[in-house]
Amino acid sequence: MRSEAASAAGGSRVVALDAERARDTALTGAKAANLARAKAAGLPVLPGFVLVAGARLSVRNGQALPEDDSVLVEYRRIAGPGERPLVVRSSSVHEDTATSSMAGCFVTVPDVRGWEAFTRAVAEVRASADLMAAEPAALSGTLGAGPRAGGEDSMAVLVQPMLRADAGGVMFGADPVTGRTDRIVVSAVHGTPAALVDGTAQGVRYLLDRTGRCLETEPQEPSGQRLLGRGRLFRLAALARRAGKLFGGPQDIEFAFDTDDRLWLLQSRPITAMAPRPPAKARLLGPGPVAETFPGVLQPLEEDLWVAPMAHGLTVALQVLGTASRHMLREVPPVLTVDGRAAADLRLLGVVPPRHPVLSHLNPVPAARGLGAAWRIGRLRGTLPLLALDLMADVDRELAELPPPARMSGGQALAAAGWGRRVLSALHAQESLAGGLLGADRTATVAGEALAVLAEGRAAGRTDAEILAAHPVLLGLSAPSLTRPVRLPPRGAAGPWTGVPRGVSTLPVREGLRLRIRWVQEMQAGMVRAFADRLVAAGLLPDAGSAVLLRWYELTAVGEGAALPPDLADRLPRPEQPPLPAAFRLAGTRVVAEPLPTRTPGRGHRRAGGPPGDVPGAVQGLGAGGGFGTGTVWDGRGPRPEHAVLVVGVLDPGLASYLPGLAALVAETGSPLSHLAVLARERRIPTATAVPEAVARFPVGTEVAVDGGTGSVVPHDAGLRNGAGPARTSRPSAQWSASAAPDPSLRALPRDRSPRPPPGKGHSP
């Protein structure tokens, strides 16, 4: 029974590559259809023919049956009387699409000689399609074509002459790792591209501009012995431009130069998984200034309770110091969350130098703004300690007067949590200003006081719960959370502590403010939990844990009698995410890691983590994209760790089934343009290739960080995120703490301005 594709071809099972019908993807598959379009447009494509999708080759005693005479005719036309060797390739309707390349997933049979070998090759290619259809989960999410992706009914077979290649390779019409469309990336090897695309050879990498001018070569080639000379590179760039114009975007191209130096286009498909490119004015963000306060993933309600006051407070502090204009601060919050993880604007907070430090001195606006700030700062240096003492006394009194949450009504609990949001803003603002104006006082810290109290209590035989109840300073050792109880450091985790408790009253101003911030956060957590328990008891909430999925305005609306959001049952907790890079920009919602600029004495700034030698144990390879990831080294054998970093010698396409769920991929050999690297990039798996001695350097169980942008692989304890923690300084414009808050008076508590729907009628549960 003939297939629909064959019927659409007018009953013919075979279509010549130069026929108009060959450009129909549904009939001949994407690979053949793209080559047919390129051939019709005058690009250098070898002749050939296509066995259409679903057509079966009927053979008896090694001879084609009469119904397949058309196939035999085309075979003889391409092979010629001398039985020229052929290459038989897959051309599935599901591969080489804009979203999924399925690179290397199907079989290519080279050097096919004779009719019997040809029929066997066709069967082998078709069998690879059936194998992929039988194992649809192997690349779940990558095939993108349902359970029959790769099945025989969707597989056409492309047949072309076997090329005697002097050099071949892969060319990307844009840089898939950086996202730059003004660059062309070429990887080439001697002979055909086969060794390059299957990951067994690294090849020579050339980075070109759009004209074909070579900007980088890796590895360096001896003068006069270049695999691809200037003329070949210019011709390749011209081919990339023509193909991009024909197909409407940068292309992933396989090419070859034959022994007569003629350039041939072997394959053209869209570049999948192009690295996102942040807008030109995208902010430089990083977790450094806020990672200590919020080290984990925050749920929506936690974000509203704690990050919003921090951002508000920092805004006011920056206004007081004249660091940024009011307009900028209205448009650009200094702190935000990315996938639930807190991050700060690194330039706005002075963690990194200005983008154009020389021009900043020539701009009169900041200087004029600074005149007013200088007057305010002069006054604040003397008055801030007194303002802070008054604020801390007020907070202590309010917290002491609050009854336990169990004795409060739902409305009272919400009111206390709302007061906490407002006072957190003032606390964050003053804490930030104290760090900038009063300098670093290292005589005592919250952590030191808490550890001394903990050591003394444990030595006296008291339980951690008893010590925590008697000494709330211990809250300074844990991060706030609505979902997790307070956990103190395990016994012996930091070694014996020899300090002596001196009392909270002896803490410097900034440390005292930090402690009050933590106390208020814990009070809010208790109030929200109590309110959630009341909602559950009233039958309004399925379970107390789902309260963290609400926004603050939704929670207060429920307290005023409104119904729960109708989509609450469909909301899911934010999953645990890998740590954010030390510095990054956003391209839409995608995180694009960047080296962290840092100050260097006597110079402007340098890039931290640039040469891998800057970090002990770091090894430099070639970045293949996918972002930044951390996890545990795994070699593909034995139990798979939760966050597995697959480290292998060769980027074998057969490893494709291991890709789902990987934290990163590292290989000793291979090119960023190889099939497996392309598949990994499509899944946003950080990938580094050509990492010297990766298998020996990073044994199974090693914790590593992999940067798919730079190709660096670093043992996790070596700290790829060097420089993430801010250095303290006495200058107002320098580092900021992990806090923030509003209010021009820095004393009064600002009103809650979070958006909320009109209040409903009713009473608190």
N, C-alpha and C positions, 0 to 999 in steps of 0.2 A: 504494500500500500504506500502510495507516494505521500511525502510530507507536504504540509501546507507551503513550506518555503519552496520546495521543488515545483509545486503547482504554480506558485507566484512567478516563478522563473519561466513560465510558459511550458512547463513539463520537463525542462532540461535540468539534469542533475549537475551540470558543470557550467560555469560562467567564466569567460576570459576576463583577465584583470583590466583590460582596456575597454570592456563593454560598459555601457551606461548602467546596466542593472547591477554591476559589481559594486556600485557605490551605495547600495541599499544595505544598511547595517542588519536589518532583520533577515536578509537573505544570505549575506556572505560573512556576517560577523564584523565587529568593529575594526579589527586589525586589517583585514583585507579591504574593507570599505574605505578606510582611511588611506591605504596605499592606492586604491583605485582613484580616489579624489585627487591625491597628490600627483599621480601619473597624468590624469586629465589636465591638471594645471601646469604641466611641464616640469615638475620636479623629477629628479633622476631616480626612477623606480625600475627595478628589474621586471621583465615580462613574467607572466604566470597565469594561473587559473585557479578557480575555487570550486571545490566540491561543496555544494550549498548545504546549509544546516538541515539535518534530518535525512539527507540523501544517503543511501547505502550502496556500497560498491559490490556488485554481484560478480563472483569469479567462480569458474569451474575448471579444474585441471590447469590452473595458472593462466587461463585466458578469460578476457572479459566476455560476458554474455552480450548478445546483440543489443539488448536494451541499454548497455553501457558503452556502446561504440563511441559516443561523444566524449566520454572520459578518455578512452584510448587514443582518440584523435588528438585531444589536447595534450595528453601525455607525450605523444610522439612529436608534437609540434615544439614543445619546450625541451624535451630531452634530445631531439635531433637524431640523425642516423647513427651517430657515434655513441649513443647512450650517455649523454652528458649527465654527470651526477646532479641530483636534485636535493632540495631541502623541503621537507614536509612539516608544516607548522599548524598549530591550532589557530582558530579564529572564532572564538565563542562570542555570542551576542552579549555576554555579560562581562567580558574582559575589556580592558583599555577604554573604560568609560571615564567621565569626569570625576566620579567619586570613588571608583575602585579599579585599580590597574590589574589585580590578580596576577601580578608579575611573577613569572616562573611557576605558576600553579599547574600548567599543562605542559605536555611533552612536545618538544621539537626534535625531529629526526633528521640529522644532517647526512650528507654524502650517500644518498640513496641511488643505487645503480640497478637498472633492470626492472621489468614489470612486476615480477614476483616480490622483489624487495619493496617496490612501491606500494603494492597492496598490503604488505605486512606493516609498512610505516603508517599508512592510513588507519589501519586497525589499531595500531599502538596509540596514535594520537586520540582516536575516538575512545579508547579504553581509559585514557587519562581523564577524559570528561566524565565517564561513568564512575570512576573512582572518586572524583570530587563530589559528584552527586550523591554517592553512597555515604560520604562523610561530610555532611553539610555543616557540622559543628566545628570542623577543624579550624575554620577561619570565621567563626560566627561573628557577624558584624562587618566583615571585610568583603565577603562575596556580594552582599547587598542584592541578591537576586532570588531569595526564596529557596525552598528545599530542593528545587531542581536546577539550581545554579550549576553550570558546567555539565549538565546531562547531555546525552548524545543528540537529543532533539534540538539543542541550542548550539551545537558545535558544527561550524563549517571547517573545512580543511583547505589551507592555502598551500599552493605548490609553486615553487620558483626554482630557477637554476641555482646550483651551489656556486658561490662566489669564491674565487681564489683571492683572498684578501691580503694586502700588505700590512694594513693597519685598520683597526676598527675600534668602536667604542660606543659610548652613550653620551648624549649631549642634552642638557636641559636649557631651554630658552630663557630661563630665569633661575636665580639661585634659590633652590627649595628650602635651604637651611635658614637663610637670612630673610627670605621673602623679597629680595631686591630684583625688580624687573629690568633694571639697567645692566644686569650682569648675565653672562652666559657661562655655564659650567660644563667642561668637557673632561671626560675620563677616557683614556685610550690605552690599548695594548697592541702588541704585534699580532697580526693575523685577525681572525674574526672576533666579534665582541663576546663570544660565548664564555671565555674564561673570566671576563669582567662581570657579566651579569649574573653568573652563578656564584660569584663571591670567592672564587679560588685565586683570583689575581687582583692586586690593588690597582695596578696601572699607573699611568701618569696623569695627574690632574692639572688642568689649565683653567684659570679664571680669566675670562675675557670681558671687555666692554662690548657694547652693542655693535661696534664697527669690526670687532675681531682682534683688537689690540690686546696682547697678552699682558695681564696685570700680575699674575702669580703663576708659578709652576711648582708642583710638589710631587715627587722629589725633584731637586734641581738636576738638570741634564747638562752634560758636557757640551761646550760650544761646538757646533757643527755636527752633533749627534742627536739632534732632537727627533723624537718620534713623529711629531707633527710640527713642521716648519711654519714660518709666517704665512706662506701662501695657502697652505692647507687650513690654517686657523681662520683666515679671512673667508675662505670658501665655506667653511662650516658655519661661521657667523651669518653669512648671507643665506645659507640654507635654513638656519634657525629663524631668521627674520621672515623669510618667505612662508615657511610652514606656520609660524605664528599668525601671520596675516590671513592665510588660507583657512585655518581652523578656528580663528577668533580668540587665540590666547597662546601663551607660552607652551611649547610642546616638549615632551620627553621622547627623544629621538635615538634610535639605534642607527648607526652609520658604518660604512666601510669604504676604504680606498682600495681599489683593486691593484694588481701588479702593473697596470698601465697608468696608475695615479688618477683614475676616474673615481669621483665621489658618488656613492650610491646611498639612497635612503632605504633602510631596511624595515623601519617601523616608526610610526608617529602616533602618539597618544597624548591626551592632556596630562599636565603635571598634576598629580594628586597630592593632597596634603601639603600644599604650599605653606611654608611658615607664615604665620600672620605678621603683618608689618604695621607697627603702631603708627598712628598719625604723627606728623612732624613735630607737633607741640605736645605730644603725650607726656604726662608727668612721670618723673622718675620716682618709683615707689619702693618700699622695702619694709620688712618687719622689724628691723633693728631697734628703733626707739620704743616699740610697743610690744615686742615679743616677750619680754619678761613679765609684763602684766597679763597678757593674753596669749599664752603659749600654744593653746589648742584651738580647735574649731568651735566657733560660737554658734549657738542656735538663734533664731530670729529674736526671741524675747530677750536673751542675754545681750544681743547686739543693741537693742533699744535701751535696755537698762544701763549699760556700762560704756559702750563705744560712743553713743550719741553724746552723753555728757562730756566725755573726753574730748571729742572733736570740738564741741562748743567751747569748752574751757580753753583749749589751745588757741582757738580763733581769737578770743579776747586777749589772751596773753600776747599773741603776735601783734595785735593792734596796739596794745600798750607800748610795746617795744619799737613800733614803727617798722617791723621787719617786712611787712607786706601791706598793700593797700586794702582798704575796706572792701572795695569792689572785688578784688581777687579773692579775698577770704570769704566773701558771700558766694562766689561761684565755685571755689575750690576748697572743699573741706580738708583740713590737714591730716585727718585720720579717717579711714574707711575700712570696709571689709571686702575681701576677695574670696569667694567660695567659703565664707565663714571665718576666714583667718584675717586678723587685724593687720593693717599695713599703714604706713605713714608716708607723707610727701617728704622725701629726703632733702630736696633743695629748700623747700619752705621752712623746714625745721633746722637747717644749717648742718645737717649730717654730712652733706657733700658740698663742694664749692659751687658757685654759680656757673652756669654753662659758659658765659662770656665774662670772666672776672674783670677784664680790662674795660669792657664797655660799661660794666656796672658802675665804675668810678666816674664815667663821663655823663651818666644820666643824672640830671639835677633833681628829678622828682623824688627818688629815695632820700637824697640828702636833705631836701626841704622837709620831707616827712620826718626825717630823723631829728630835726631841730626840736619839734614838739616832743618827740619821744625822749630826747635827752633831758628835757626839763622834767618829764614825768619820771624817768628812771632815777634822776638825782633825788627826787623826793621819796621814791619807793625804796631806795636802799636803806633809808632810815626808818620808814614807817612799815615796811612789809613785815618785819619780825613781829611787831605789835599787832598788826592786822591778823597775822596767822595765828598768834596766840589767842586772840579773841575768837576767831573762827573755830579753832580746835576746842576751846572751852564750850562754845555753843553746841558743837556737835556732841561732845561728851555728855553734856547735860540732857540734850534731846534723846540720845540713845539710852541713857540711864533711866529716863522717865517713861520710855515705851514699855508697856506690859508685854508679857510673852505672847507670841502669835496665837497660841491656843485660847487665850482669854480675850482676843479681839474679834470684832465682827469682820465680815468680809470687806465692808466699806472702809473700816479703820485700817485693815491690813493694806489695802490698795493705797490709801492716803499716805501711809508711812513709806511705802515703796516709791510713791510719787515724790514725796519730800526728799527721799534719798537721791533721786535723779537730779533734783535741783541743787542740793547741797554738794553733790559730786562735782558739778560744774565749777563751783567756787573753789572747792578743794583742789581740783586739777589745775585750775588757773594759778592759784597761789603756789602750788608745788612746783609748777613749771617755772614761774618767775623766780622762785627761791633758788632753783638750780641755775638759772642764768645770771641772777644779780648778786646772790650772797656767796657764791663760790662753793667749792667742795669742802664740806666739813667731815673729815674721816674719823672723828673721835669716837663715834658710835653709829651703828646702823640698826635698822629693825631686824634684819636677819641675824646679826651678831647677838643682840639682846634675846631674841627668840631662841636661838640655839643654846645660849647659856641657861635660860630658864628651863628648857627641855632637858638638858643634861643634868641639871640639879634635881629636877623632879623625878627623872628616871633613877638617879642614884639613890633617891629616898624611897624607892620602891613603889611609886605612884603609877597608876595606869595613864596612858596617853589621854584618855577621855577626861580623867580627873584633872590632869595638868592643863588641858585645853580649856576646861570650864573655869578654872581659877585664873588663867593667864591668857586673855585674848590676844596678847602680842604674838602668840604662836600662829595666828591667822596670816601673819606676814610671810610664812613659809609656804603658803599654798595659793594657787590662783583661784579666783572666784568661779563658781559653777552652780547652775540650777539643777544639774543632773547628777553630780558626783558629790559624795560627802567629803569633808575636809580630811586630807591624808597628811599625816606628819612624816618626816623622814624616818626610814627604818633605822633600827638600832645599829650603830656602827657604820651607817652609810657614809658619813663624812669623817669618820675617825673620832677619837675622843676630843671633846670640846673643853678647853681649859679656861674659857672666859668666865667672868663673874657677873651675874645680873646686876644692873645698876638702876633699873626702873625706867619706865616709859618717859617719865618727866625729864630725864637727862638727855633724851634724843635731840639732835639738832632740828631746826625748824623744818627743813625739807623732809627728813625722815619721819618726824611727827605727823606731817600732812599725809605722807604716804600711808602711814598706819591707819589714820582716820578714813582714808579712802577704802582701805580693805575692810575696816569695820562696817562702814556703811554698806558696802557691797554684800557682806554676809548677812546684815540685817535685812536687806532687800530679798535675798534668797530665801530666808526664813519666812518672810511675809508672803511671798509668791507661792511657796509650797503650801502654806496654811490656806491661802485663798483657793488654790487648786484642789486641795482636799475637800473644801466646802462645796465646790462645784461638783465634784464626784459624788459626794454624799447627797446632793440635791438632784442627782441624775442629769446634770447639765453637761458633764464632761465624761467621756468614756474612761479615761484614766488620768491620773495626775501628771504623768510624764508628757502627755500631749499638750500641756499648757505652754511648753517652751516653743511650740510651733506657731503660737499666736504673736502678733505684734502688740506693742504696748497699748496702742489706741484701741485695739480689738479687745484686749483684756479689760480695760477700764469701761468700755461700752457694755461688756457682759455684766460687770459689776453694777451698772446703772439700769440693768433690765433688758438689754438687747440680747438677741439670739446669737449663738455661736456662728461663725462664718460657715456657709453651706459646704465649702470645699475642705473643711478641716480634716475630714476622714481621708481625703486624698493626699494630704500633705505628709511628707516623709522627713524624718530628722536629717539634717545635713550629715553626710558621711565623713569619716575622718579623711583628711586630705594630706598629701605630702607637704612638708614645710615649704613656704614660699622662698624663692631665691633671695639672696641678700639685696639685690637690686633688680628691678624689672619695670617694664612699661606694659600698659594694657592695649591690646588690639581688639577692640570690642570687649568681649569677656575673656579673651585668651591672654594668658600670662606669657610675656616674652622676656626671658632673662637677659640681663646685661652685666658686664663687669662693673664692679663697684668703684667709682672714682673716689680717691682719698687724697688728702693733703700730703704734700711732701715738703719738708723744710727747704726754703729757698727757691721753691718752684711752685708752679700752679697746682697741678694735681697729676696723679698717675692712676693707672687702672689696677686695682687690687685683683689678685688672682689671675693676672695676665699670663706671664710665663708660668708653666706648671711648676717650675722649680721654686716659685715663691711659697709653695705649700709643701711641707714634707710628705713624701710618699706619693705625690701626684704624678700621673703619667699622662702624656699628651698623645692623642690620636687625631683622627679626622671626625669632625662633627657631622652627623647625618640627620640632625633635626630631632624633633619630638619633644623638645623642652628640657626640663631638669627633673631628675628623679633620684631617690635614695632607696636603698634596700639591702638585702642579703644576697651575697653571691651564690649562684646555683649553676651547676654544670649540665643540667638536664637529666641527671640520674638521681635516684633516691627521692626521698620526700621533698616536695616543693615548698620552700618557705612562703610565708604569707605575702611578703613584698619581695619577690624574687628578681634578682638582676642576673640574667642569663649571660655567662661569660664563656665564649667558645673560641676555637681556633679559626674556624672558617664560617662565613655567612652562607651556610648551606640552605637553599630554598626549602629543603625538607624539614627545616626547623619551624616552618610557618605555623604549624599547629601548636607550637609552644607560645606564640605571641600573646594570645588573649590573657590579660591580667598581669603581664610582666611590668615590673617597675622600671626596668631599663634593659638595654641590650648592649653588650660589649663584644668585639671580635678582634682577634689579632691581625687578620687580613681582611681584604674586601674593600670595596669602594662605597662611598655614600650613595652612589647611583645603582648599586646592585639590586637585584630583585628583592631580597629579604629586607634590605634597608628601606626600600620604597614601601613595602608592606608595613614595616614597623612605623615608619613616619605617618602612614595613613591612620594608624591606630594611636598616634601621638605618644609613642613609646620613645623616651630618650635613648638615642643610639649613638655610639662611638665606634668607629671602625679604625683599622690600622693601628691598634693600641699595642705597642711592643710588649711581647711576653706577658700578655694579659692573664693567661691561664695560670702561669707560675706566680705572677705578682699578686694575684687576688684569688687565693684558694677558697674553696667552698666554705661558707659561713662568715666570710669577711663582710663587714658593713662598708658600703661604698656609696659615693655620690657621683652621678654621671650627668655631665652637661652636654646635651645633644647639640647645642649651638657651637661650642668651642672644641668639643671632642675630648675634654679632660675627664679623667677618672681619678677620684681621690678617696683614699681610705676615710671613712666617715669621721673617725676620731681626729683626723688631721685638720678638719674644719675647713671645708671648701668655702664656707660662709665667713671667712675671716673678715674682721672689720664690721661684723653685723652689730656688735654692741657699741654704743656711743661712748666716746671718751669724755670725761667730765672736764669742764673748763669754766673759768670765771667770767668769760666774756658773754654778754647778753645774747649775741647772735649765734652762739655755738650750740652744742648739743642740747636736746631736750629729753626730759624723762618720758616714761611711759604714761603720761597723763595729760589732761587738758581740761579747760573749763572757761565759762563765760563770766559776764557781769562787770561792767565798767568800774563799779566801786570796789570790786574784788572782796566785798564784804557781805553785801546783801545777797539773798538767794534769788536767782532769776526765775521768772515764771516758766512753767512747762509749756513749750510751744510746739510739741509734737502734733502732727496732724491727727485728727480724730473725726469720726462721723458725728452727726447730731445725737445728743444723749437720748437714750430710750427711757421709758417709764418703768418703774418697778423698784425692787429693793434688792439689797445685797443678800446673797445666800448666807 
